[in-house]
Amino acid sequence: MSDDLNPISPSEAVELHLESMEFDSADWTQVSHESHLRAFVEWAREHGGIDSMNELDGRDLYQFRIWRRNGGYSRGQDEELAPKTIHGALATLRSFLRFCGQIEAVEEDLFERVALPSLSNHEEVSDSTIEPERVPPILDYLGQYEYASREHVIWTLIWHTGARSGGVRALDLRDVELDGETPRLDYVHRPGTDTPLKNDEDGERNNRISRSVAKTLQDYIDGPREDVEDDHGRRPLVTTRYGRVSSSSIRQTFYRWTRPCQVGIVCPHGEEPDTCEWATADGASSCPSARSPHDVRKARVTRYRNDGVPRGVVSDRLDASEDVLDKHYDRASKREKADRRWKFLGGGA
């Protein structure tokens, strides 16, 4: 360990890395890095005994590779991951370590000690997801105990409209129409004032929302919403005391509320909330049950498709091509897909 390196915990370094990507990396790249690096943080804490990034060496990186290959984190059992997943995990780790070298958290050339396995005709697809059935209880809890709070509104927007976190950030008060028979939201691409949409102008769309969702949004606007402007003089829908909500704040909202203990469910990992470090604000992202906004967006797609909503309709509502929906979002099991086909064919009638 060099005396020239600055101590920083793995979780803090990952958060800095993700924040550095917000303005110059595609949404999918950010989501992929977020998923893979949460696994690295868990390994560093539970298996590597790494409290500071400057403790890492080549042997640690090899041990992480073996742990991840054997199913560490994503499955919690000794089942080898697919080559494309391992390749993605290690490529992400290399990129992260290169960033850490730039901020003097690790040796500049440490990333070169992460060898990438060869891949032939494999494509990278994240295996991180959340079962659609886990989401309604979270929304019910928020609706009862945190009604019309900022976090309730963020969850409501992403689950009921399937929006990306960048789309939620982009909404201004002028983009919501909550009165009348047809309440709706307009997602508008405004790159010049820090709220680009994933697919630029092609990502602009108008989404209908239910009256109950509209009422939640109106109660938030009339109640706890901070009445502030952002750095460009715009009035965001979702705010903090400092202005427009940040991407990292949205991520933390999902990490926090996808922990089972947060909504009164017994911990599936055998921990007690009073003593579990994952139950703290700083430890939320490391909980094995915690999931990202993108995981919840994938669950939204799976639920829509299981409910029989046509692919084209889901594609338009979520601003994603049908091919991308099938490849990256729809996480239905083979049995669920068989049930869909059966329903479409009339259920044997």
C-alpha positions, -999 to 999 in steps of 0.1 A, spaced: 0 0 0 14 33 -11 15 63 13 5 85 -17 -29 69 -19 -60 84 -2 -81 60 19 -117 56 7 -142 28 14 -154 6 -15 -189 18 -12 -179 55 -12 -156 49 -42 -184 32 -62 -208 61 -55 -182 86 -68 -177 65 -99 -214 63 -106 -218 101 -101 -189 107 -125 -208 87 -152 -241 106 -149 -234 132 -176 -212 114 -201 -224 77 -201 -255 61 -215 -282 50 -191 -276 13 -198 -239 17 -191 -246 33 -158 -271 6 -149 -247 -22 -158 -219 -6 -137 -243 -1 -107 -254 -37 -107 -219 -53 -110 -202 -29 -85 -228 -36 -58 -215 -72 -60 -179 -59 -56 -189 -39 -25 -205 -69 -9 -175 -91 -16 -151 -64 -2 -171 -62 30 -180 -99 36 -153 -119 20 -123 -97 12 -120 -78 44 -114 -47 24 -122 -15 44 -103 9 21 -96 7 -17 -59 12 -11 -57 -23 5 -66 -40 -28 -39 -61 -46 -38 -86 -74 -46 -116 -52 -77 -99 -40 -89 -92 -75 -83 -129 -84 -103 -140 -53 -132 -117 -63 -132 -132 -98 -135 -167 -84 -162 -157 -60 -182 -139 -87 -178 -168 -112 -191 -192 -86 -224 -173 -82 -214 -150 -54 -240 -122 -48 -263 -127 -77 -275 -162 -67 -260 -169 -33 -251 -204 -42 -224 -224 -59 -237 -221 -94 -214 -207 -121 -225 -176 -139 -227 -173 -176 -195 -162 -194 -212 -130 -206 -220 -120 -170 -185 -127 -158 -171 -107 -187 -194 -78 -179 -185 -79 -142 -148 -79 -148 -149 -52 -175 -169 -30 -151 -143 -37 -124 -115 -26 -147 -133 6 -156 -140 13 -119 -104 6 -109 -91 29 -137 -113 57 -122 -100 49 -87 -65 53 -100 -74 87 -113 -86 98 -79 -55 83 -62 -75 56 -43 -55 27 -59 -23 23 -79 -28 37 -114 -21 4 -131 -41 -18 -108 -69 -22 -133 -45 -39 -157 -44 -69 -133 -80 -77 -140 -78 -102 -169 -109 -104 -191 -121 -139 -202 -125 -143 -239 -161 -141 -253 -173 -155 -285 -206 -141 -298 -219 -134 -263 -238 -102 -254 -238 -85 -221 -272 -86 -203 -276 -78 -166 -290 -106 -145 -301 -83 -117 -338 -80 -112 -367 -79 -87 -398 -101 -88 -429 -80 -98 -447 -94 -68 -423 -76 -44 -433 -41 -56 -470 -37 -46 -463 -43 -9 -436 -16 -10 -460 8 -26 -488 -1 -2 -464 5 28 -453 39 13 -489 48 6 -499 41 42 -469 54 62 -451 78 38 -480 90 17 -472 117 -9 -436 119 3 -408 125 -22 -399 88 -20 -435 77 -24 -438 99 -55 -405 85 -70 -417 50 -66 -451 58 -79 -437 75 -111 -413 47 -120 -438 18 -112 -469 33 -128 -453 49 -158 -422 27 -163 -400 58 -165 -363 57 -162 -348 76 -133 -336 102 -158 -372 107 -170 -383 113 -134 -356 139 -129 -366 156 -161 -402 163 -151 -411 199 -144 -444 212 -129 -454 224 -164 -451 188 -176 -479 174 -154 -516 178 -160 -534 165 -130 -569 179 -134 -598 166 -155 -607 132 -168 -573 124 -184 -544 132 -162 -511 128 -179 -473 135 -179 -451 148 -206 -415 136 -208 -395 162 -226 -359 162 -238 -341 193 -225 -303 186 -228 -293 222 -226 -306 225 -190 -293 192 -176 -322 169 -182 -317 149 -214 -338 118 -221 -322 85 -229 -333 85 -266 -331 123 -271 -362 137 -289 -373 102 -298 -377 96 -261 -403 123 -257 -438 110 -250 -471 117 -233 -482 91 -207 -517 89 -192 -518 82 -155 -547 71 -132 -566 95 -110 -552 79 -79 -516 85 -92 -526 121 -101 -540 126 -66 -508 114 -50 -488 138 -72 -511 167 -64 -509 160 -27 -471 160 -29 -471 193 -48 -495 208 -23 -477 194 7 -441 182 12 -426 192 -21 -399 219 -17 -410 249 -38 -376 256 -54 -360 262 -88 -331 243 -102 -299 259 -114 -315 268 -147 -345 286 -133 -369 256 -139 -394 243 -114 -389 205 -111 -417 182 -101 -395 162 -77 -373 184 -55 -350 185 -26 -343 217 -6 -314 223 -30 -333 219 -62 -339 191 -87 -336 156 -72 -303 139 -82 -299 105 -98 -280 92 -68 -309 103 -45 -333 83 -67 -310 53 -66 -308 54 -28 -346 56 -26 -348 23 -43 -320 6 -24 -337 18 9 -372 5 2 -363 -28 -15 -347 -40 18 -374 -63 32 -369 -50 68 -378 -15 56 -414 -26 50 -417 -49 80 -408 -82 63 -385 -107 81 -350 -105 67 -344 -134 43 -306 -132 51 -310 -139 88 -301 -104 100 -318 -83 127 -325 -46 118 -311 -33 151 -276 -48 144 -275 -51 106 -252 -27 89 -273 -30 58 -302 -15 77 -283 18 81 -286 47 56 -250 41 43 -254 4 41 -287 2 21 -270 -3 -13 -251 -34 0 -281 -53 12 -284 -85 -10 -321 -78 -14 -317 -41 -24 -325 -33 -60 -320 -4 -84 -346 18 -102 -337 -1 -134 -345 -34 -117 -380 -21 -108 -384 -8 -144 -377 -44 -156 -402 -57 -131 -428 -33 -146 -422 -46 -181 -426 -82 -168 -458 -74 -150 -472 -56 -181 -464 -86 -203 -478 -111 -178 -510 -91 -177 -513 -94 -214 -503 -59 -224 -491 -60 -261 -453 -56 -266 -459 -25 -288 -479 -8 -262 -453 -15 -235 -426 -3 -260 -443 30 -265 -451 37 -229 -416 29 -217 -396 43 -246 -378 11 -255 -379 -9 -287 -395 -43 -286 -362 -60 -292 -347 -41 -262 -377 -50 -241 -372 -87 -248 -334 -87 -244 -329 -64 -213 -362 -59 -195 -386 -88 -197 -375 -112 -169 -404 -136 -171 -397 -173 -164 -403 -199 -191 -434 -210 -172 -447 -174 -172 -441 -170 -209 -459 -203 -215 -488 -190 -195 -489 -159 -216 -490 -179 -248 -518 -200 -233 -539 -169 -225 -533 -155 -260 -545 -188 -275 -577 -186 -254 -568 -208 -225 -579 -240 -243 -614 -227 -251 
